[in-house]
Amino acid sequence: MAQMWQWSAIKMMTGDMSYASVAKRMSELLGTSEPPSEKVMTAALADPLYAHHLLTCKGNHLFLRVLLDNPPDVGAEPVRSNATLVAMAAKALFHWARTGFATVDDDIFEKRINACHACPDLAAPTNQLVYRAIEYASTDEDNRICRACGCIAVKKARLPFENCPLPDSENGVVSRWGEPFS
């Protein structure tokens, strides 16, 4: 738990620290003699699972070397299985039912969806079965997805318990929707 806190602290400090300082600190956390590459640092800061794997393997130099030599491509779209997407949708549907199928007011929806439309992570849905089925059954003309979370933006923006998963570039305490993270 302390390691994850340290990792979060590095993520928060990257805006104020030089590359060399962050690389040195990451090297200390991982117990390596040399600082990690920029690709490793970028992947670790963008992908919490990769960061977790690095920290978990820090005592095993063989596994750590494999992870350091093969960082994930964070520019690539995350691949979520149809089962994962269905589970995410089922969870959202369950929460939505618990709220009595409430939706946000139109002004909140407009603010949220405008932020999504301005976001570079809004993309056409992949050719996965789940997205094709939703597109077929949906009355919405805009079925673009958020690459960060896999959700259909217009659907997610309507739900009162949802939030954008990405921090605002100017104020990391709130999401790109301008709402505090819970």
C-alpha positions as CSV (number, residue, x, y, z in Angstrom):
1,M,0.0,0.0,0.0
2,A,2.8,2.4,0.8
3,Q,4.4,1.6,-2.6
4,M,1.1,2.6,-4.4
5,W,1.0,5.8,-2.4
6,Q,4.6,6.6,-3.5
7,W,3.6,5.8,-7.1
8,S,0.6,8.2,-6.9
9,A,2.9,10.8,-5.4
10,I,5.2,10.5,-8.4
11,K,2.3,10.9,-10.7
12,M,1.1,14.0,-9.0
13,M,4.6,15.6,-8.9
14,T,5.5,15.0,-12.6
15,G,4.2,18.4,-13.6
16,D,6.7,20.1,-11.3
17,M,9.7,17.8,-11.6
18,S,12.2,17.3,-14.4
19,Y,12.4,14.1,-16.3
20,A,15.7,13.3,-14.6
21,S,14.3,13.7,-11.1
22,V,11.3,11.5,-11.8
23,A,13.5,8.9,-13.5
24,K,15.8,8.9,-10.5
25,R,12.9,8.5,-8.1
26,M,11.4,5.7,-10.1
27,S,14.8,4.0,-10.2
28,E,14.9,4.2,-6.4
29,L,11.4,2.8,-6.0
30,L,12.2,-0.1,-8.3
31,G,15.6,-0.7,-6.9
32,T,17.4,-0.5,-10.3
33,S,20.8,0.9,-10.8
34,E,19.9,2.8,-14.0
35,P,16.9,5.0,-14.5
36,P,14.0,3.5,-16.6
37,S,13.6,4.7,-20.2
38,E,11.1,7.4,-21.1
39,K,8.9,4.8,-22.7
40,V,8.8,2.8,-19.4
41,M,8.1,5.9,-17.4
42,T,5.3,7.0,-19.7
43,A,3.7,3.6,-19.7
44,A,3.9,3.3,-15.9
45,L,2.3,6.7,-15.4
46,A,-0.4,6.0,-17.9
47,D,-1.2,2.4,-17.1
48,P,-1.8,1.6,-13.4
49,L,-1.7,-2.1,-14.0
50,Y,1.8,-1.9,-15.5
51,A,2.9,0.3,-12.6
52,H,1.5,-2.3,-10.2
53,H,3.4,-5.1,-12.0
54,L,6.6,-3.1,-11.9
55,L,6.3,-2.5,-8.1
56,T,5.2,-6.1,-7.5
57,C,8.3,-7.5,-9.4
58,K,10.8,-5.0,-8.0
59,G,12.4,-7.8,-5.8
60,N,12.7,-10.2,-8.7
61,H,15.2,-8.8,-11.1
62,L,14.5,-11.3,-13.9
63,F,10.8,-10.4,-14.1
64,L,11.5,-6.7,-13.6
65,R,13.9,-6.8,-16.5
66,V,11.3,-8.4,-18.7
67,L,8.8,-5.6,-17.7
68,L,11.3,-2.9,-18.2
69,D,12.3,-4.2,-21.6
70,N,8.7,-4.6,-22.8
71,P,6.6,-1.6,-21.7
72,P,3.1,-1.5,-23.1
73,D,2.4,0.9,-25.9
74,V,0.2,3.5,-24.1
75,G,-0.7,5.1,-27.4
76,A,-2.6,2.0,-28.4
77,E,-6.2,1.6,-27.6
78,P,-6.8,-0.7,-24.7
79,V,-8.4,-4.0,-25.8
80,R,-11.3,-4.9,-23.6
81,S,-13.0,-8.3,-24.2
82,N,-16.7,-8.5,-25.0
83,A,-17.1,-10.2,-21.6
84,T,-15.4,-7.2,-19.8
85,L,-17.5,-4.7,-21.7
86,V,-20.7,-6.6,-20.9
87,A,-19.7,-6.8,-17.2
88,M,-19.0,-3.0,-17.2
89,A,-22.4,-2.3,-18.8
90,A,-24.2,-4.6,-16.4
91,K,-22.6,-2.9,-13.4
92,A,-23.6,0.6,-14.8
93,L,-27.2,-0.7,-15.5
94,F,-27.4,-2.1,-11.9
95,H,-26.2,1.3,-10.5
96,W,-28.6,3.1,-12.8
97,A,-31.5,0.9,-11.5
98,R,-30.5,1.7,-7.9
99,T,-30.9,5.4,-8.7
100,G,-34.4,4.8,-10.0
101,F,-33.2,5.2,-13.6
102,A,-32.3,8.9,-12.9
103,T,-30.5,11.0,-15.4
104,V,-28.6,14.2,-15.0
105,D,-30.2,17.5,-16.0
106,D,-29.8,18.7,-19.6
107,D,-27.3,21.4,-18.6
108,I,-25.0,18.9,-16.8
109,F,-25.3,16.5,-19.8
110,E,-24.4,19.3,-22.2
111,K,-21.4,20.3,-20.2
112,R,-20.2,16.7,-19.9
113,I,-20.8,15.8,-23.6
114,N,-19.1,19.0,-24.8
115,A,-16.0,18.0,-22.7
116,C,-16.2,14.5,-24.4
117,H,-16.5,16.1,-27.8
118,A,-13.3,18.1,-27.2
119,C,-11.4,15.1,-25.9
120,P,-8.8,13.3,-28.1
121,D,-9.8,10.0,-26.4
122,L,-13.3,10.1,-28.0
123,A,-13.2,7.6,-30.9
124,A,-15.4,5.5,-33.2
125,P,-16.4,2.2,-31.6
126,T,-14.2,-0.8,-32.3
127,N,-15.7,-3.6,-34.4
128,Q,-16.5,-5.7,-31.3
129,L,-19.8,-7.5,-31.0
130,V,-20.9,-5.5,-28.0
131,Y,-20.5,-2.1,-29.7
132,R,-22.1,-3.4,-32.9
133,A,-25.1,-4.6,-30.9
134,I,-25.5,-1.3,-29.1
135,E,-25.1,0.6,-32.3
136,Y,-27.8,-1.5,-33.9
137,A,-30.2,-1.2,-31.0
138,S,-29.5,2.5,-30.1
139,T,-31.5,5.5,-31.2
140,D,-28.5,7.7,-30.6
141,E,-26.7,8.8,-33.7
142,D,-23.5,9.4,-31.8
143,N,-22.2,6.1,-30.4
144,R,-18.5,7.1,-30.1
145,I,-16.6,5.6,-27.2
146,C,-14.1,6.8,-24.7
147,R,-10.9,5.0,-25.2
148,A,-10.0,5.6,-21.5
149,C,-12.9,3.7,-20.1
150,G,-14.6,1.9,-23.0
151,C,-18.0,3.5,-22.4
152,I,-20.2,5.0,-25.0
153,A,-19.9,8.7,-24.2
154,V,-23.5,9.9,-24.7
155,K,-24.7,7.0,-22.5
156,K,-22.2,7.6,-19.7
157,A,-22.7,11.4,-19.7
158,R,-26.4,10.9,-18.8
159,L,-25.8,8.9,-15.7
160,P,-25.6,10.8,-12.4
161,F,-23.2,8.4,-10.7
162,E,-20.6,8.4,-13.5
163,N,-17.6,10.6,-14.1
164,C,-14.9,11.0,-16.7
165,P,-12.0,8.7,-15.7
166,L,-9.4,11.2,-16.9
167,P,-8.1,14.2,-14.9
168,D,-8.5,17.8,-16.1
169,S,-5.2,19.0,-17.7
170,E,-5.3,22.2,-15.6
171,N,-6.7,20.8,-12.4
172,G,-6.0,17.2,-11.7
173,V,-8.3,17.1,-8.7
174,V,-11.3,17.2,-11.0
175,S,-12.2,15.1,-14.1
176,R,-12.3,16.5,-17.6
177,W,-16.0,16.9,-16.9
178,G,-15.0,19.4,-14.2
179,E,-16.4,17.1,-11.5
180,P,-14.5,16.0,-8.4
181,F,-13.3,12.4,-8.3
182,S,-15.1,10.4,-5.7
